[in-house]
Amino acid sequence: MSCPRVLVAGLGGGSGKTIVSLGLARAFQEQGLAVQTFKKGPDYIDAKWLSLASHSDTTNLDPFLLSSEVLENLFRLRAKGADLALLEGNRGLYDGKDVEGSCSSAELAKLLRCPVIVVADCTKVTRTMAAIILGLTAFDPQVDIRGVILNRTAGCRHQNILRDSIEKYTDVRVLGILPKLTENPIPERHMGLISDAEHGADPFAAIAGCLRANADIDACLAIARSAPPISGEVAPLYPAPVSGATVRIGVARDAALWFYYQENFEALRHAGAELVEFSLLADGAVPDVDAVYMGGGFPETLAAGLADNESMRHSVRRCVEQGMPLYAECGGLMYLSRELLFEGAAYPMAGVFPLTTKVFQKPQGHGYMSSLVETANPFYSPKTRLTGHEFHYSRCIDIENVSSFVLRVERGQGMAKGCDGVLHRNCLAGYTHMHALGNPAWAANFVSAARVFQAARLAGSTCPDIRL
């Protein structure tokens, strides 16, 4: 199928590729184009901002979490019918998980035969930028680098030397020269850009205006339209569902917990679940559901509100004690702990696990994860290999209170070096963020556990501990 597409990459983290991606997405959307945005890597925050800028649901494409076949199929499905597929890379163009650059933005661009526009931070550099761009093109000639947008330039003289040097020594076109901004239109903090829930203004019109004024967006669109057609048929994303009663799964989704992949929701619905959203901040109790899903987010910044909602904390704990299946990732683990320590204050949480989580100034776990399931539980069969990622500034400081862990971590940090996942009744919580398309049995197992709880509740009996 015809699929105009372009990947916006950077020289490294903080180069400005997110701002450029947001500006292009909104500028093209304002032109009346249907823009489908993608985020390379597991990042939830950039993906949410891209969704808002493009008025589309951004899809994460990660070569570690997903196989090449699944990734290509997912891209074909989401891009079908769009006027433009805009992909934002992560880190530097060639940065991957090893010295070969596996899972890098460059490898994704090659897999999808996607032209690349590089965003370069030009702070305190002039002619050397030509050498950098020349090195990028020579490093892997199979990567189709079609243009560069120069970011954080100082003035006319700086800009002219940059442009003239790149055009003299390379074949890469300078597509734009952006000035230094007096302030970041989207402030940052320890996990990157702040969430949209904490930023009231709509910054996209101004960002798009900056791109239109300082970059040739028509040339960017022409590059995207020069991408070759995509071959291959769209195949089903999810395995055939197991027949059974429809169950209701509550999703804790508000300003405290909102890190979710849309594919995880789709997988649960496909497996036979109706999803019911509720708020740990605003609602008084868990709704009438058969299971609960808690993703990640920023519970520390809203810890006072979570602690003040005592009725919800007690409701969650009662549901777990009754045997309701509950699956929690990162921020969900923090909420299920006994206490959360942040900026010198202590906040009571749900108390499902006898743990205290503390938020530190530096990351306590950051990167891809690979684990082996060692303990029977409701969601994964023993000896299953679980892939995921982690990005957390919190840590359980009294890990000695845990007698055993569900996961043996082979790559990553987890709750303790080499360990992740705690289990109480039918509640599993850990720091691993999981993508359903990379772990296809998860949704079916989740729904199956919810059916066991539903049947026990309808029969008026106690739900047993569910173990695969």
Beta strands, then each sheet from edge to edge (+ up, - down):
strand 1: 5-10
strand 2: 35-40
strand 3: 59-61
strand 4: 84-92
strand 5: 116-121
strand 6: 145-153
strand 7: 173-179
strand 8: 188-189
strand 9: 192-193
strand 10: 247-252
strand 11: 257-259
strand 12: 273-278
strand 13: 291-294
strand 14: 296-297
strand 15: 326-329
strand 16: 339-342
strand 17: 345-348
strand 18: 356-359
strand 19: 365-373
strand 20: 385-392
strand 21: 394-396
strand 22: 407-411
strand 23: 419-420
strand 24: 422-424
strand 25: 427-430
sheet 1: 3+ 2+ 4+ 1+ 5+ 6+ 7+
sheet 2: 8+ 9-
sheet 3: 12+ 10+ 13+ 15+ 25+ 24-
sheet 4: 11+ 14-
sheet 5: 17+ 16- 18- 21+
sheet 6: 20+ 19- 22+ 23-
end
